[in-house]
Amino acid sequence: MAVIIIERAKIADFFGTFVESGYVVIEGERIARVGAGAAPEIPGASRIEGQGLLLTPALINAHAHLYSTLVRGMPLRGFSPKSFGQILEQLWWKLDRALDLDAVYLSAFVGGLAHLKRGVSVVFDHHASPAAISGSLFQIKRALSEVGLRADLCYEVTDRGGQRERDLGIAENVAFAKEGVVLGRFSAHFGLHASFTLSDETLEKCRTQAEPLGLGFHSHLAEGKEDPLDALQKYGMRTAERLDLFGILRENSILAHGVQLSQAELELLAERKPTVAHNPRSNMNNAVGTAQVEKMVVRGIPVALGTDGFGCDVLGELLAARLLAHHALGDPTAFNDAVAKRILAQNYTLAEKAFSVPFGKVCPGYAADLVLWDYVPPTPLDAGNILSHLLFANISEGLRPLYVLVAGQIRLAEGKVQGVDEAAIAARAKQKALEIWSKL
Ligand SMILES: [Zn+2]
């Protein structure tokens, strides 16, 4: 079993661990020992010099769309949306239809590299490529394997492309859950787009396929007003109530956004306990409203944090969640450290459920998913203020990892991704982006 020793690092996590200068011994995929002072001598172990670096657990992105990576800088001809539905029609549903399997692979590769370089080791991705459905999740897996990330993948089933595409989407979820999962590396959810693009017949089919495999769902929920309006007009009930009829509000489901929810829906979510993935920057950008995160947390609804494809800066997203809550509620204490830590803890719980190893603490037995940040604190740092240090270092100096370990593997060293020719991948991605943009 490979042994790595990180020595002379400042060590902290969000849940109480703090060592001013100490070591971490990693055996295989887990942390074996943590201590203060000099590291033990272990013959054959690799050593990482941690002096001047801050060691923390790696971050988790609970809701991502890696396929959106190649949209950066794209000219938006005729883009003048007046609603969230029009943003989907005028941008995302055009883009996803232009993707072929090579574009799926390259966008996941570039997006995966970006996540790694922001200290993220696990991505819960939600994928759509309606002109290239079959095999798409396996292309994402191939790309992320080369980057060295862990990921939980799903394909978003929808009726918007007709019955054939719907059935291919269902089949892709099933195929990946059966053949793509690798213990500790790749896990699966059953992907759904959102209630307003899914018929009762389709939801029933999805339930029938997902249940025997024990899969939770990964779906959008009440992101914009389109979702509750559609559910009320067609089915006479609210979105979460409708999804509940098909067993979708399961404890192992991830429901992204949850912006347009009634009090009764919050009660229902509190009872069923699916995870709601909050994506504040995307919500602000799409002008869909403000999720009632603090109410959710108070009611015991598990809330996690995602980026929804709006970059991969999880620490920045957490700060945005705080700013949005304070702004929306007119209360500068609404989103305090306790709320932030509950949300971070839920991200780690999702990873633990997906990969069957505890995440989020620098303690023996925990996943060796670790980041060494290039950060020398200019003010005192301890167990109580680590969150404040990371959030404000991130926005003031642009916090960057020097090393990232994923499942005990060194994937980033001295700021360089290991075993990957980044320039060559960027060149291929740029060529592919040009090709896609010319189709739109
Ligand atoms: Zn999303």
Residues whose N, C-alpha, C, O or C-beta is under 5 A from the ligand:
A	BS01	ZN	A256 D308
